[in-house]
Amino acid sequence: MKQIVYLIRHAEPNYDNHNDEERELTPKGLQDCQLLLDYFKSTAIDSIYSSPFKRAIQTVYDLANEKNLPIQVNENFKERKVDDVWIDDFNDFAKRQWQDFSYQLAKGESLQEVQDRNIRELQKILDRKEKNLLISSHGTAISTIINYYDNQFSFDNFQDIKKLMPFVATLIFNNGKIEDITITNPFTRQIEYKK
């Protein structure tokens, strides 16, 4: 049985809002969500899931309405918690986490913890045998999922796609086994990464 999982990274957020859960999309981000309507126009979707964070829900709101599907909010698809304080040198922090999946700040999560909760939840959904799933989430969270199925996906690949908001990662499973992974830029329809 073939199952397709579309992992959507949220559109451009307002970084002036330092509240991770409530950070909304910018006007450009809201406009860019329309790209997803075009991208998925002729694609059947059975279910739409989302991180509880505002920017992830906003990214698929119009698409969910277009497909006449509810957005099923799922805590396990949220972005990883960095710490209780704002990190100015985010790039250095991210690189250190990719070099050591167990590295975390005092009140934050390691990439291993993020990967574990994302994969556990994704597996539960795949076990329901739904064929075409869409999950709205975040750059790091999605990258840990891709890394789980393709350990060649590294910090450098993460850096390459970090600027893309939104992007679409397509994971194709056949009888529960990963068959193909691509990351597509919805602005250009170009494939940015392929397993």
C-alpha positions as CSV (number, residue, x, y, z in Angstrom):
1,M,0.0,0.0,0.0
2,K,1.4,3.4,-1.0
3,Q,1.1,6.3,1.4
4,I,2.2,9.9,0.7
5,V,3.0,12.3,3.5
6,Y,3.4,16.0,2.7
7,L,5.3,17.9,5.3
8,I,4.7,21.6,4.9
9,R,7.0,24.1,6.5
10,H,5.1,27.2,7.6
11,A,5.3,30.5,5.6
12,E,7.2,33.6,6.6
13,P,6.6,34.4,10.3
14,N,6.9,37.7,12.1
15,Y,10.2,37.4,14.0
16,D,9.5,40.6,15.9
17,N,7.1,38.4,18.0
18,H,9.4,36.4,20.3
19,N,6.5,34.2,21.6
20,D,7.1,31.0,19.7
21,E,3.6,29.6,20.1
22,E,1.8,32.9,19.1
23,R,4.2,34.0,16.3
24,E,2.0,34.9,13.4
25,L,2.7,35.1,9.7
26,T,3.7,38.3,8.0
27,P,1.5,39.8,5.3
28,K,4.0,38.2,2.8
29,G,3.7,34.9,4.6
30,L,-0.1,35.0,4.4
31,Q,0.1,35.8,0.7
32,D,2.5,33.0,0.1
33,C,0.1,30.5,1.6
34,Q,-1.8,30.8,-1.7
35,L,1.0,29.0,-3.4
36,L,-0.1,25.9,-1.5
37,L,-3.6,26.2,-3.0
38,D,-2.1,26.0,-6.4
39,Y,0.5,23.3,-5.5
40,F,-2.2,21.0,-4.1
41,K,-5.0,21.9,-6.5
42,S,-5.2,18.5,-8.2
43,T,-3.9,16.5,-5.2
44,A,-6.2,14.3,-3.1
45,I,-5.6,14.9,0.6
46,D,-7.3,12.6,3.2
47,S,-6.2,14.4,6.4
48,I,-4.5,17.6,7.5
49,Y,-2.6,17.8,10.7
50,S,-0.8,20.8,12.2
51,S,1.6,21.9,14.9
52,P,-0.4,23.9,17.5
53,F,1.7,27.0,16.8
54,K,-0.2,29.9,15.1
55,R,2.1,30.2,12.1
56,A,1.7,26.5,11.2
57,I,-2.1,26.6,11.5
58,Q,-2.3,29.9,9.5
59,T,-0.2,28.3,6.7
60,V,-2.7,25.6,5.9
61,Y,-5.9,27.4,6.9
62,D,-7.0,28.3,3.4
63,L,-5.9,24.9,2.0
64,A,-8.0,23.1,4.7
65,N,-11.0,25.2,3.7
66,E,-10.4,24.5,0.0
67,K,-10.2,20.7,0.6
68,N,-13.1,20.9,3.1
69,L,-11.0,19.2,5.8
70,P,-10.6,20.0,9.5
71,I,-7.1,20.9,10.7
72,Q,-6.2,18.3,13.4
73,V,-3.9,20.1,15.8
74,N,-1.2,17.8,17.2
75,E,1.1,18.9,19.9
76,N,3.9,16.5,18.8
77,F,4.4,18.3,15.5
78,K,5.4,21.6,17.2
79,E,8.8,23.1,16.7
80,R,11.5,22.1,19.1
81,K,11.9,24.2,22.2
82,V,15.2,26.1,22.2
83,D,15.1,27.5,25.7
84,D,13.0,30.0,27.8
85,V,15.2,32.9,26.4
86,W,15.6,34.2,22.9
87,I,18.8,33.0,21.2
88,D,20.7,35.7,19.2
89,D,23.3,33.4,17.5
90,F,20.8,30.8,16.3
91,N,23.0,29.5,13.5
92,D,25.8,28.5,15.9
93,F,23.2,26.9,18.2
94,A,21.6,25.0,15.4
95,K,24.9,23.7,14.1
96,R,25.9,22.4,17.5
97,Q,22.6,20.6,17.8
98,W,23.1,18.9,14.3
99,Q,26.6,17.9,15.3
100,D,25.3,16.3,18.5
101,F,21.6,15.3,18.5
102,S,21.7,15.0,22.3
103,Y,22.8,18.7,22.8
104,Q,20.2,21.0,24.4
105,L,20.1,24.1,26.5
106,A,18.9,24.1,30.1
107,K,15.1,24.4,29.3
108,G,15.2,23.2,25.7
109,E,14.9,20.1,23.7
110,S,17.6,18.1,21.9
111,L,17.1,17.2,18.2
112,Q,16.9,13.6,19.3
113,E,13.9,14.4,21.5
114,V,12.2,16.3,18.7
115,Q,12.9,13.5,16.2
116,D,11.5,10.8,18.6
117,R,8.2,12.6,19.3
118,N,7.7,13.5,15.6
119,I,8.5,10.0,14.3
120,R,6.3,8.4,17.1
121,E,3.4,10.5,16.1
122,L,3.9,10.1,12.3
123,Q,4.0,6.3,12.8
124,K,0.7,6.4,14.6
125,I,-0.9,8.3,11.7
126,L,0.6,5.9,9.1
127,D,-0.7,3.0,11.0
128,R,-4.2,4.3,10.4
129,K,-3.7,3.5,6.7
130,E,-4.6,6.9,5.4
131,K,-3.2,7.4,2.0
132,N,-2.5,11.1,1.5
133,L,-1.6,13.1,4.6
134,L,-0.5,16.7,5.0
135,I,1.3,17.9,8.1
136,S,2.0,21.6,8.7
137,S,5.0,22.0,10.9
138,H,8.4,23.7,11.2
139,G,11.8,23.7,9.5
140,T,13.8,21.9,12.3
141,A,11.0,19.5,13.2
142,I,10.5,18.5,9.6
143,S,14.3,18.2,9.1
144,T,14.6,15.7,12.0
145,I,11.9,13.6,10.3
146,I,13.8,13.6,7.0
147,N,17.0,12.8,8.8
148,Y,15.4,9.8,10.5
149,Y,14.5,8.3,7.1
150,D,17.6,9.5,5.3
151,N,20.7,9.9,7.6
152,Q,22.6,11.7,4.8
153,F,20.3,14.7,5.4
154,S,22.6,17.0,7.5
155,F,23.0,20.5,8.9
156,D,24.2,21.7,5.4
157,N,21.0,20.4,3.8
158,F,19.0,22.1,6.6
159,Q,20.9,25.4,5.9
160,D,20.0,25.0,2.1
161,I,16.3,24.9,2.8
162,K,16.2,27.2,5.9
163,K,15.4,30.2,3.7
164,L,12.4,28.5,2.1
165,M,9.1,29.4,3.6
166,P,7.0,27.5,2.9
167,F,8.5,24.4,1.4
168,V,6.9,21.0,0.7
169,A,8.7,17.8,1.7
170,T,7.1,14.7,0.1
171,L,7.7,11.3,1.7
172,I,6.4,8.3,-0.2
173,F,6.0,5.0,1.7
174,N,5.3,1.6,0.2
175,N,4.0,-1.0,2.7
176,G,5.4,1.0,5.6
177,K,8.9,1.5,4.1
178,I,10.2,4.8,2.8
179,E,10.6,4.8,-0.9
180,D,11.3,8.4,-1.9
181,I,11.9,11.8,-0.3
182,T,11.9,15.2,-2.1
183,I,11.8,18.8,-0.9
184,T,10.2,21.1,-3.4
185,N,10.2,24.9,-3.6
186,P,6.5,25.9,-4.2
187,F,7.6,29.2,-5.6
188,T,9.5,27.7,-8.5
189,R,8.4,24.0,-8.4
190,Q,12.0,23.0,-8.4
191,I,13.2,20.1,-6.3
192,E,15.7,21.4,-3.7
193,Y,16.5,18.0,-2.2
194,K,16.1,14.4,-3.2
195,K,17.0,11.2,-1.3
